[in-house]
Amino acid sequence: MRILKINPINPEEEKIEEAANLLKKGAVLIFPTDTVYGIGTSFKNEPGMERIFALKKRPKTKPIAILVDDKKRALEMVESSKEIEKEMERVWPGAVTLLLKAKVSLSPLLKNSSSKVGLRIPDHPLTLKLLKASGSLAATSANLSGQPANCQVETIEKEILEGVDLVIDAGESSGKESAVWDFTSEPAKLVRGGVLFVCTGNSCRSPMAAGLLRKILRDKENKNIGVDSAGFLFPQGGATKEAIEVMKREEIDLLSHKSKLAKPFLIKNFDLIFVMKEIHRERITQMVPESAKKIFVLDIPDPIGKPVSFYEETLSKIKDKIEEIVLRRIL
């Protein structure tokens, strides 16, 4: 194993060429991306992919994704539609992996039994130059399967570092893994990522909805979807006593809930946003116009100032909307 330090913003051409030549000869490399450090090899290199699965101790029932440098290469591999092509334009390059139906012969290590394959164009100058020089790569996070992904070389497990042919060190990456969307279903479903519920004060409707969804995901042992809530008022508040009472009956504890503001950085950090009323959608799109496509209105009346019985009705409506709207897009 050799470590090659490269400038992440202006990668040295000769170092990129050296790494690309190794990949063309069947090597397995560790390299940075816009999300986490990855481990990869040519997507046509079956022995190299076998090495990756062995190093990570990753079950072969979990295919690894393909990194490409432009949309054209992606479209050569998968079935497409106008909607899918628009989505590619919208999210690539970026931290979004799209699950699509393969239309060419690919290794079973790259697709599941339904021929779904994950594709992504990373938003990182070094990775893009490497992909242009080497061709598309079969890649996954450089960590032992089931362990947290790594955003710097120093934290990557020793057995993985010692098992590859070259490590490209370009400093720290963002540390947040890509969202994963399944576009083989209608509507498209979020497989990995974050869900945010938004109401006015973040003291009743949105924490109630977030608590319910977390419980559903726990019951299904789904650890790939993160859930949070926010609002536009009372950033130092907590849940109302009525919300705490009705959710306690669902075995959901809102006593420790702390309200937070729906600020632009928070909005940008989530892949799906469910708001209680149209006015919340309008406020969010005013702050972050590009978020419009990921917002859905649940239409839940505000129970603030109403009796517990109204909160019970609100809870019932939230349950219905989670079943009708939310779960259709994540499970």
NUGUDREN-786336 format. One record per residue (C-alpha): residue in one letter; chain; x, y, z. Coordinates in pm, whole numbers, plus 50000, padded with zeros to 5 digits. Layout:
N
+--------+------+-------+-------+-------+
: vexmar : mifi :     X :     Y :     Z :
+--------+------+-------+-------+-------+
:      A :    A :     X :     Y :     Z :
...
+--------+------+-------+-------+-------+
//
This chain:
331
+--------+------+-------+-------+-------+
: vexmar : mifi :     X :     Y :     Z :
+--------+------+-------+-------+-------+
:      M :    A : 50000 : 50000 : 50000 :
:      R :    A : 50131 : 50343 : 49902 :
:      I :    A : 49986 : 50682 : 49992 :
:      L :    A : 49980 : 50947 : 49720 :
:      K :    A : 49902 : 51299 : 49840 :
:      I :    A : 49713 : 51509 : 49582 :
:      N :    A : 49581 : 51865 : 49585 :
:      P :    A : 49199 : 51826 : 49608 :
:      I :    A : 49120 : 52154 : 49428 :
:      N :    A : 49388 : 52148 : 49156 :
:      P :    A : 49487 : 51780 : 49126 :
:      E :    A : 49829 : 51724 : 48971 :
:      E :    A : 49779 : 51572 : 48625 :
:      E :    A : 50075 : 51333 : 48650 :
:      K :    A : 49944 : 51191 : 48979 :
:      I :    A : 49594 : 51145 : 48836 :
:      E :    A : 49746 : 50969 : 48533 :
:      E :    A : 49946 : 50740 : 48761 :
:      A :    A : 49636 : 50640 : 48958 :
:      A :    A : 49429 : 50595 : 48640 :
:      N :    A : 49693 : 50367 : 48484 :
:      L :    A : 49686 : 50149 : 48794 :
:      L :    A : 49307 : 50122 : 48774 :
:      K :    A : 49330 : 50022 : 48407 :
:      K :    A : 49564 : 49739 : 48510 :
:      G :    A : 49316 : 49603 : 48766 :
:      A :    A : 49419 : 49786 : 49081 :
:      V :    A : 49199 : 49866 : 49382 :
:      L :    A : 49232 : 50223 : 49512 :
:      I :    A : 49115 : 50436 : 49801 :
:      F :    A : 49026 : 50790 : 49698 :
:      P :    A : 48832 : 51095 : 49822 :
:      T :    A : 48489 : 51198 : 49696 :
:      D :    A : 48255 : 51487 : 49772 :
:      T :    A : 48095 : 51271 : 50043 :
:      V :    A : 48332 : 51020 : 50209 :
:      Y :    A : 48647 : 50830 : 50117 :
:      G :    A : 48573 : 50553 : 49872 :
:      I :    A : 48731 : 50226 : 49770 :
:      G :    A : 48701 : 50137 : 49404 :
:      T :    A : 48818 : 49963 : 49092 :
:      S :    A : 48712 : 49951 : 48726 :
:      F :    A : 48345 : 49853 : 48703 :
:      K :    A : 48453 : 49581 : 48457 :
:      N :    A : 48713 : 49436 : 48697 :
:      E :    A : 48543 : 49138 : 48863 :
:      P :    A : 48850 : 49024 : 49065 :
:      G :    A : 48897 : 49381 : 49190 :
:      M :    A : 48536 : 49398 : 49305 :
:      E :    A : 48574 : 49063 : 49480 :
:      R :    A : 48872 : 49212 : 49668 :
:      I :    A : 48662 : 49509 : 49776 :
:      F :    A : 48386 : 49287 : 49916 :
:      A :    A : 48644 : 49075 : 50101 :
:      L :    A : 48828 : 49376 : 50245 :
:      K :    A : 48508 : 49539 : 50368 :
:      K :    A : 48357 : 49208 : 50484 :
:      R :    A : 48054 : 49319 : 50288 :
:      P :    A : 47781 : 49067 : 50203 :
:      K :    A : 47748 : 49012 : 49830 :
:      T :    A : 47375 : 49067 : 49862 :
:      K :    A : 47459 : 49441 : 49890 :
:      P :    A : 47576 : 49555 : 49545 :
:      I :    A : 47818 : 49846 : 49515 :
:      A :    A : 47752 : 50156 : 49305 :
:      I :    A : 47911 : 50287 : 48987 :
:      L :    A : 48071 : 50631 : 48971 :
:      V :    A : 48061 : 50796 : 48628 :
:      D :    A : 48196 : 51127 : 48500 :
:      D :    A : 47899 : 51235 : 48288 :
:      K :    A : 47531 : 51167 : 48227 :
:      K :    A : 47595 : 51009 : 47886 :
:      R :    A : 47792 : 50722 : 48040 :
:      A :    A : 47513 : 50664 : 48291 :
:      L :    A : 47247 : 50655 : 48019 :
:      E :    A : 47446 : 50393 : 47829 :
:      M :    A : 47401 : 50155 : 48123 :
:      V :    A : 47041 : 50204 : 48237 :
:      E :    A : 46684 : 50233 : 48119 :
:      S :    A : 46577 : 50595 : 48119 :
:      S :    A : 46288 : 50837 : 48080 :
:      K :    A : 46245 : 51213 : 48059 :
:      E :    A : 46179 : 51224 : 48433 :
:      I :    A : 46498 : 51031 : 48510 :
:      E :    A : 46707 : 51249 : 48279 :
:      K :    A : 46566 : 51563 : 48443 :
:      E :    A : 46655 : 51420 : 48784 :
:      M :    A : 47009 : 51347 : 48668 :
:      E :    A : 47043 : 51708 : 48552 :
:      R :    A : 46902 : 51833 : 48883 :
:      V :    A : 47113 : 51632 : 49128 :
:      W :    A : 47437 : 51556 : 48940 :
:      P :    A : 47715 : 51617 : 49001 :
:      G :    A : 47631 : 51581 : 49367 :
:      A :    A : 47576 : 51362 : 49672 :
:      V :    A : 47283 : 51166 : 49528 :
:      T :    A : 47292 : 50804 : 49410 :
:      L :    A : 47012 : 50699 : 49175 :
:      L :    A : 46895 : 50336 : 49166 :
:      L :    A : 46797 : 50256 : 48807 :
:      K :    A : 46722 : 49951 : 48595 :
:      A :    A : 47029 : 49817 : 48416 :
:      K :    A : 46990 : 49771 : 48041 :
:      V :    A : 47337 : 49621 : 47978 :
:      S :    A : 47511 : 49318 : 48122 :
:      L :    A : 47673 : 49407 : 48453 :
:      S :    A : 47842 : 49204 : 48725 :
:      P :    A : 47606 : 49064 : 48994 :
:      L :    A : 47825 : 49257 : 49237 :
:      L :    A : 47686 : 49579 : 49087 :
:      K :    A : 47315 : 49501 : 49066 :
:      N :    A : 47054 : 49324 : 49274 :
:      S :    A : 46819 : 49044 : 49173 :
:      S :    A : 46585 : 49302 : 49016 :
:      S :    A : 46870 : 49441 : 48803 :
:      K :    A : 46879 : 49768 : 48998 :
:      V :    A : 47215 : 49946 : 48981 :
:      G :    A : 47327 : 50257 : 49170 :
:      L :    A : 47488 : 50540 : 48972 :
:      R :    A : 47636 : 50874 : 49074 :
:      I :    A : 47844 : 51162 : 48939 :
:      P :    A : 48047 : 51294 : 49234 :
:      D :    A : 48093 : 51668 : 49279 :
:      H :    A : 48467 : 51662 : 49345 :
:      P :    A : 48734 : 51792 : 49100 :
:      L :    A : 48984 : 51518 : 49185 :
:      T :    A : 48734 : 51233 : 49157 :
:      L :    A : 48595 : 51366 : 48829 :
:      K :    A : 48945 : 51392 : 48677 :
:      L :    A : 49022 : 51039 : 48793 :
:      L :    A : 48700 : 50909 : 48636 :
:      K :    A : 48772 : 51084 : 48305 :
:      A :    A : 49120 : 50932 : 48297 :
:      S :    A : 49035 : 50582 : 48417 :
:      G :    A : 48674 : 50521 : 48313 :
:      S :    A : 48376 : 50442 : 48535 :
:      L :    A : 48451 : 50289 : 48875 :
:      A :    A : 48274 : 50036 : 49094 :
:      A :    A : 48297 : 50210 : 49431 :
:      T :    A : 48169 : 50210 : 49786 :
:      S :    A : 48273 : 50372 : 50113 :
:      A :    A : 48620 : 50280 : 50244 :
:      N :    A : 48521 : 50122 : 50575 :
:      L :    A : 48434 : 49786 : 50723 :
:      S :    A : 48075 : 49694 : 50642 :
:      G :    A : 47837 : 49825 : 50908 :
:      Q :    A : 48089 : 50075 : 51047 :
:      P :    A : 48077 : 50455 : 51001 :
:      A :    A : 48213 : 50590 : 50674 :
:      N :    A : 48545 : 50778 : 50686 :
:      C :    A : 48608 : 51137 : 50582 :
:      Q :    A : 48987 : 51119 : 50612 :
:      V :    A : 49258 : 50863 : 50543 :
:      E :    A : 49377 : 50861 : 50906 :
:      T :    A : 49055 : 50697 : 51031 :
:      I :    A : 49027 : 50423 : 50768 :
:      E :    A : 49072 : 50076 : 50917 :
:      K :    A : 49428 : 49940 : 50889 :
:      E :    A : 49321 : 49614 : 50723 :
:      I :    A : 49149 : 49807 : 50442 :
:      L :    A : 49443 : 50045 : 50391 :
:      E :    A : 49685 : 49755 : 50372 :
:      G :    A : 49467 : 49562 : 50128 :
:      V :    A : 49462 : 49818 : 49844 :
:      D :    A : 49721 : 49907 : 49582 :
:      L :    A : 49716 : 50283 : 49628 :
:      V :    A : 49565 : 50538 : 49867 :
:      I :    A : 49496 : 50887 : 49735 :
:      D :    A : 49506 : 51134 : 50024 :
:      A :    A : 49347 : 51472 : 49947 :
:      G :    A : 49261 : 51582 : 50299 :
:      E :    A : 48920 : 51576 : 50464 :
:      S :    A : 48593 : 51519 : 50278 :
:      S :    A : 48244 : 51624 : 50394 :
:      G :    A : 48174 : 51301 : 50583 :
:      K :    A : 47810 : 51276 : 50481 :
:      E :    A : 47719 : 50976 : 50263 :
:      S :    A : 47514 : 51028 : 49950 :
:      A :    A : 47137 : 51010 : 49955 :
:      V :    A : 46999 : 50710 : 49765 :
:      W :    A : 46681 : 50735 : 49554 :
:      D :    A : 46510 : 50439 : 49388 :
:      F :    A : 46377 : 50552 : 49051 :
:      T :    A : 46257 : 50207 : 48947 :
:      S :    A : 45930 : 50267 : 49136 :
:      E :    A : 45652 : 50523 : 49108 :
:      P :    A : 45679 : 50750 : 49293 :
:      A :    A : 46056 : 50745 : 49342 :
:      K :    A : 46150 : 50635 : 49694 :
:      L :    A : 46418 : 50760 : 49932 :
:      V :    A : 46626 : 50456 : 50032 :
:      R :    A : 46892 : 50642 : 50231 :
:      G :    A : 46878 : 51003 : 50348 :
:      G :    A : 46697 : 51248 : 50571 :
:      V :    A : 46330 : 51336 : 50627 :
:      L :    A : 46226 : 51667 : 50785 :
:      F :    A : 45882 : 51760 : 50919 :
:      V :    A : 45803 : 52133 : 50945 :
:      C :    A : 45523 : 52320 : 51122 :
:      T :    A : 45489 : 52668 : 51271 :
:      G :    A : 45640 : 52639 : 51619 :
:      N :    A : 45795 : 52290 : 51613 :
:      S :    A : 45611 : 52221 : 51939 :
:      C :    A : 45331 : 51982 : 51838 :
:      R :    A : 45254 : 51873 : 51481 :
:      S :    A : 45606 : 51829 : 51341 :
:      P :    A : 45759 : 51658 : 51650 :
:      M :    A : 45453 : 51433 : 51669 :
:      A :    A : 45497 : 51332 : 51305 :
:      A :    A : 45873 : 51286 : 51346 :
:      G :    A : 45818 : 51068 : 51655 :
:      L :    A : 45568 : 50848 : 51473 :
:      L :    A : 45795 : 50800 : 51171 :
:      R :    A : 46096 : 50719 : 51387 :
:      K :    A : 45891 : 50450 : 51565 :
:      I :    A : 45779 : 50301 : 51232 :
:      L :    A : 46139 : 50291 : 51107 :
:      R :    A : 46264 : 50136 : 51433 :
:      D :    A : 45998 : 49867 : 51412 :
:      K :    A : 46112 : 49791 : 51056 :
:      E :    A : 46480 : 49801 : 51166 :
:      N :    A : 46544 : 50067 : 50905 :
:      K :    A : 46858 : 50263 : 50998 :
:      N :    A : 46905 : 50432 : 50661 :
:      I :    A : 46653 : 50713 : 50705 :
:      G :    A : 46717 : 50998 : 50947 :
:      V :    A : 46417 : 51194 : 51082 :
:      D :    A : 46397 : 51542 : 51235 :
:      S :    A : 46155 : 51833 : 51276 :
:      A :    A : 46170 : 52213 : 51273 :
:      G :    A : 45952 : 52525 : 51269 :
:      F :    A : 45958 : 52902 : 51231 :
:      L :    A : 45894 : 53016 : 51592 :
:      F :    A : 45998 : 52939 : 51951 :
:      P :    A : 46352 : 52808 : 51882 :
:      Q :    A : 46412 : 52759 : 52256 :
:      G :    A : 46082 : 52584 : 52330 :
:      G :    A : 45979 : 52222 : 52361 :
:      A :    A : 45671 : 52012 : 52294 :
:      T :    A : 45336 : 52124 : 52433 :
:      K :    A : 45202 : 51931 : 52731 :
:      E :    A : 44909 : 51808 : 52519 :
:      A :    A : 45145 : 51673 : 52251 :
:      I :    A : 45354 : 51503 : 52519 :
:      E :    A : 45040 : 51345 : 52667 :
:      V :    A : 44892 : 51203 : 52346 :
:      M :    A : 45229 : 51076 : 52220 :
:      K :    A : 45298 : 50903 : 52551 :
:      R :    A : 45002 : 50680 : 52475 :
:      E :    A : 45188 : 50578 : 52157 :
:      E :    A : 45497 : 50499 : 52370 :
:      I :    A : 45675 : 50798 : 52213 :
:      D :    A : 45852 : 51037 : 52449 :
:      L :    A : 45848 : 51407 : 52354 :
:      L :    A : 45967 : 51532 : 52693 :
:      S :    A : 46322 : 51581 : 52567 :
:      H :    A : 46217 : 51750 : 52241 :
:      K :    A : 46379 : 52090 : 52179 :
:      S :    A : 46228 : 52310 : 51910 :
:      K :    A : 46457 : 52427 : 51631 :
:      L :    A : 46429 : 52682 : 51352 :
:      A :    A : 46383 : 52583 : 50989 :
:      K :    A : 46689 : 52771 : 50864 :
:      P :    A : 46822 : 52742 : 50507 :
:      F :    A : 47122 : 52523 : 50603 :
:      L :    A : 46884 : 52279 : 50774 :
:      I :    A : 46645 : 52271 : 50478 :
:      K :    A : 46932 : 52198 : 50238 :
:      N :    A : 47047 : 51910 : 50454 :
:      F :    A : 46731 : 51701 : 50406 :
:      D :    A : 46613 : 51499 : 50108 :
:      L :    A : 46239 : 51500 : 50178 :
:      I :    A : 46041 : 51770 : 50359 :
:      F :    A : 45684 : 51726 : 50479 :
:      V :    A : 45506 : 52044 : 50588 :
:      M :    A : 45179 : 52077 : 50776 :
:      K :    A : 45025 : 52356 : 50565 :
:      E :    A : 45075 : 52533 : 50233 :
:      I :    A : 45206 : 52842 : 50412 :
:      H :    A : 45501 : 52640 : 50539 :
:      R :    A : 45584 : 52525 : 50186 :
:      E :    A : 45572 : 52887 : 50068 :
:      R :    A : 45806 : 53006 : 50343 :
:      I :    A : 46058 : 52732 : 50275 :
:      T :    A : 46062 : 52788 : 49899 :
:      Q :    A : 46112 : 53160 : 49957 :
:      M :    A : 46423 : 53081 : 50164 :
:      V :    A : 46551 : 52792 : 49951 :
:      P :    A : 46386 : 52797 : 49603 :
:      E :    A : 46564 : 52479 : 49489 :
:      S :    A : 46392 : 52283 : 49768 :
:      A :    A : 46047 : 52306 : 49603 :
:      K :    A : 46067 : 51963 : 49439 :
:      K :    A : 46124 : 51781 : 49768 :
:      I :    A : 45840 : 51942 : 49970 :
:      F :    A : 45500 : 51779 : 50025 :
:      V :    A : 45203 : 51928 : 50212 :
:      L :    A : 45027 : 51704 : 50467 :
:      D :    A : 44745 : 51953 : 50544 :
:      I :    A : 44726 : 51910 : 50922 :
:      P :    A : 44539 : 52182 : 51123 :
:      D :    A : 44723 : 52354 : 51410 :
:      P :    A : 44611 : 52221 : 51753 :
:      I :    A : 44778 : 52497 : 51956 :
:      G :    A : 44536 : 52630 : 52218 :
:      K :    A : 44292 : 52343 : 52163 :
:      P :    A : 44195 : 52066 : 52411 :
:      V :    A : 44359 : 51726 : 52429 :
:      S :    A : 44073 : 51578 : 52226 :
:      F :    A : 44175 : 51801 : 51933 :
:      Y :    A : 44534 : 51679 : 51969 :
:      E :    A : 44402 : 51323 : 51952 :
:      E :    A : 44225 : 51407 : 51626 :
:      T :    A : 44547 : 51570 : 51501 :
:      L :    A : 44744 : 51257 : 51584 :
:      S :    A : 44495 : 51045 : 51394 :
:      K :    A : 44525 : 51271 : 51088 :
:      I :    A : 44905 : 51264 : 51105 :
:      K :    A : 44897 : 50882 : 51112 :
:      D :    A : 44676 : 50878 : 50804 :
:      K :    A : 44899 : 51122 : 50615 :
:      I :    A : 45215 : 50933 : 50704 :
:      E :    A : 45057 : 50619 : 50563 :
:      E :    A : 44913 : 50795 : 50257 :
:      I :    A : 45197 : 51033 : 50163 :
:      V :    A : 45516 : 50978 : 50360 :
:      L :    A : 45562 : 50601 : 50350 :
:      R :    A : 45492 : 50591 : 49977 :
:      R :    A : 45815 : 50786 : 49930 :
:      I :    A : 46050 : 50611 : 50167 :
:      L :    A : 45950 : 50245 : 50201 :
+--------+------+-------+-------+-------+
//
